Amino acid sequence: MIPSENFVSKAVLEAMGSVFTNKYSEGYPGKRYYGGNEFVDKAENLAIERAKKAFGVPRANVQPYSGTPANFAVYLATCQPGDTIMGQALPDGGHLTHGWKTSFSGIFYKPVQYHVKADGYIDFEEARRLARENKPRLIWVGASAYVRQFPFKEMAEIADEVGAYLAADVAHISGLIIGGAHPSPAPYVHIITTTTHKTLRGPRGAMVMVTEKGLQKDPELADKIDKAVFPGLQGGPHDQTTTAIAVALGEALKPEFRDYAHQIVRNAKALADALMKNGLKLVSNGTENHLMLVDLTPIAKGHGVFAQEALEAAGITVNKNTIPLDPSSPFYPSGIRLGTPAITTRGMKEPEMEKIAKWIAEAVNETKNYKLPAEKAEIGEYVKKFKEEIKGNAAVKNVRENVRELCGRFPLYKGM
Ligand code: DSN
């Protein structure tokens, strides 16, 4: 139930394991540095055309190895080292590449970070003030742990006022956008980046797209992105991934993908409501997309690790996560993050969400008597002991049996 993960189709798996893995293809379709690319060109052109159609954009680059290189390409194309950039802070749900201090984006550029308010919504007043004061060259909208719809229009007003490039990183929600379950950033932003392996249900890869608005701001923007990806920061593209992206986009453009995208959101809302009914506190009291954040501070600060490990023992995979204004640290945060893309792919619907929420609450309840030691040196040993104890916990074992039975009824890759 990690919201950034999913299960791809057999067709996507086959494309990833295809003979395209044997090829070198530096360059772009029709302009390669190697011979023998007739079919690679066809696959890459197909992926590009499908990306353009899916997002309603004039240009797409499908070569980035993953999300971080895709975002790096945006910096290379729009900024000089040392330029000021602005993004949502990592502990507030933002991404490392949006200016966090330990990422290239905070090392080579001058980051300004905006935050979310206690209610979980982006603080526009702060974002507008920071943009006016610091005049960033590039602003990011998009995040890895944000439970509300992304405010593309509002962030565009801020970016346009200060003349900044606005890039939407829609990695988490690209499948929802294609399926019509989340508004599209295309009319508002200059650049769109996305990984392809989350709600989009493709291979581990990424894309950078330039919108009509982006080409109006700079007619050469898309060429600059292409040059930034290759030769700027990458070598040979992973042709097997490119092919699998074409397959995944083909699937996402089918009418049934719309049902899938809407079911992800319906499941997330059902799960969020049921978690709250079972006594858990959620950041922003719910969700409008595919993910939710459980705020564990009513149990204790820094409690995410205990909930994650208890759920792991119960057969439910989640990740510990910071919550807005987290009183603890990113490695020992006070929340867990849950999402519905993968279980929706398995075919689960609202009735299953009710059950899963109850089991999550039961497993988390078993962690109540544990607390992160105040002494940092003692934490490792304490968590190790907790993991052993929770594996033997009768209530957690019972949830594990229920999870096994449920998953048996929603099998993956039947007959494979
Ligand atoms: N690692 C991704 C996630 O889990 O959201 C973000 O890149």
Residues whose N, C-alpha, C, O or C-beta is under 5 A from the ligand:
A	BS01	DSN	S4 S144
